[in-house]
Amino acid sequence: MDVPILADQPYARLEPIEPGISRLLARNPSAFTFTGTQSYLIGEAEVAVIDPGPAEAEHVAAIIDAIDGRRLVAIMCTHTHRDHSPAAAPLKAATGAPIIGCAPLALETVGPRADASFDGDYIADRVLGDGETIMIDGEALTAVATPGHTSNHLCLAYRGALFTGDHVMGWSTTVVVPPDGDMADYMASLNRLRGRKDRVYYPAHGPAVTKPQQLVRGMIGHRMQRERQILRLVGEGKATIPAIVAGAYPGLDPRLVPAAGGSVLAHLVDLERRGIVRQSSDGETGTWHAG
């Protein structure tokens, strides 16, 4: 998960990808965002912005410059993590365009990481349900519900391309962290994409995925392998999340240990629901056992 040399990145510079699709890279690189959030502009005579990104002045100004006076049909968010949706509000203020896409996310139980990463100020003018569309340049952009990374995550399909947000990325596996992240939902959403015929994926972080079906099959296999590894470690007595992370992710970048722990917890919660493991408590340290 190393971030490439940042000086070589095209921050605040519009990059055409294919006819009717361009991208802008936000200057928010990290161990979780790779080189930064990619905001996509789709359409020609009229446009929509997908994942406007963080509310950084440089990035918002670059989006407005890229729109270049054309009608902005919609400001669209795949989900409401703070590297995806906060720029929606200043873009709406500057252009008058509606915010259309995922639902606002209200968590009943908020853990430390969720509290730090969700955009609590996000307000949608229209929430797109699964299969609902908007028109851009006379062509349909369609919402594809893909909960798992977050419960409100959407992918967006246009002209055979699928804008996958954080659901599928070529550079890294997706982080799934309870209480909002759900491994069973995430696997179901991956299987849903496996049944589609999209020709290319454009994720919010990292390069385009030009062999999407191959990648999705590999991701499903990876998650199943991780589940088996976690079960083996629980059976060996490595029954706490820190112990499982140490056994499953040797040499992991310390910055990523909390996220790995979240994904391990997501697997354990899924396994518990299926009756395969059970949780007990030893003081403040949760321990897990074979069911």
Steps between C-alpha positions, in 0.01 A plus 500: 500500500790738445400841360683586175729801474261788559686756288404299192126510568268719287332687783235755396551413133215367284590171331281367217456122528262422218234701312266651755703395806780695670650503848657737751729384781464659844811575703411268790741205471523256790535134585123469448447729199809404293598809296171672590132502412414496131199712411343414165326734254266321264309640204587760238237768434377449856692329778480325835773476763550164673667499843588871530745411776631703794401864540848628415504839324745390229293196409162676505639779279642242258159331469328831431764587237452158337124548478585809293157658496312185396180401677580292806215246518600334826760479772515129582652310792557125522507522881564749776853442621680830540729442204196467269211734581594824685572696180138444394378790717736771366441378144125531550546848647712607201289345223148443633516136385316237707676236709375162376617152595552311823290548811629691801641261754373511859681251723328366809833392647812694408846362565813715508594441136146554371472825691820624334417394146133574426373830359224598741410813304401322179145573380361351178238679290410162351597153617535248219360156571637190336433512126387863496647726233572857404563618145825663387534605138195285427658185646410322820722489805373220724548437872617154606461441873819346643486507881787353697782753520226727634128432519422791265755416228394531136682425177395699192476354149538711183581398140628158605728643769438448871616763748575283801589749776670297772314175430759369251849644458792364304772625735369359829235289666203691641480572871182365664464627858201436730265628622402644162725287281356151451694206355193298396362802314840566344530144368144512364583826322815349349297205375251743352775672301629163385166450327522830311669566165674833563796553267709711741497617863600851600569499876536807719861404579757344271505401134213386281416129515504372143424135586222548753360147508844354559566744784165438667550123489841548659358726770232246590764229517722721716222564751414130519867418557518765774195348668665156502820653639308671782322175586834318510651762731198490731535121511868537592407716798587838345158613609525879537489744212857631562631142501310414182628815325857413600460148364311590183688816400870449578708811435196724456558877486413619855275770351276225363472285813172663620341449158617138490349451844173643373492258208581207729213608725269518196590141410449386861160670525393330176627163625320551832171567322549175312563308823862415413670700777384648829626787707578509870646778709809508718508837671523758223647258247255319275588139431363273231451123491383244250121470513 
